[in-house]
């Protein structure tokens, strides 16, 4: 018998209007604060992964557990998604950790060459699509459905080109975005733009995101500031600064 972590509960959704019933069937427990976690997968360095693991375990997970929040991410067994799964398990936390993945990009079994799901996630929602990025609008939709009128935030750690799309969808929905500077790539490009460093801007969208009133940049070395920022957003009363 395999004594490893239990596999996520899996459901498939074809249209957004089916999300409430699907989440109810999965017993997720909606109307709770939500953290959308976006960023690096296979492109993260070991140094950035180690730093991220430490801050998620010691700063982020305790806040989420205390608030009874849920996390929504891409669900694959790589990068920030693997690290949040490990951090949640290490803390013995039981908040919902919901992966959202395009069905053509992941495998719920083994051996077909697709990306494996992160086994410590509590739930996996499969959505239509065969390409990376097809899940991007669904991340925002699932977060909305889980949160309802409760507050939500998006945490950006590292990331590639698709991460810009994920962030843009959060901002379109008036969701606060926390960028963790010092984690590399997209997160650092946005942090550089926020600091007025034009030389480090890898994408024009970095300056647009940095200029949003909903964007906050926190350094990875300032874990207490990250925890305080996250808690202040996720504790807000419904309707205050987090319209969807």
Secondary structure, DSSP 8 states (H G I E B T S, - for coil): ---S----EEEEESSGGGHHHHHHHTT---SS-EEEEEE-STT--HHHHHHHHHHIIIIIHHHHHHHT-EEEE--BSSHHHHHHHHHHHHHT--S-EEEEEEGGGEESSSSSSSEEB-TT-SEEEEES-SSTTTTHHHHHHHHHHHHTTS-EEEEEES--HHHHHHHHHHHHTT-EEEEEETS-HHHHHHHHHHTT-GGG--SHHHHHHHTSTTEEEEETT-HHHHHHHHHHHHTS-TTSS---
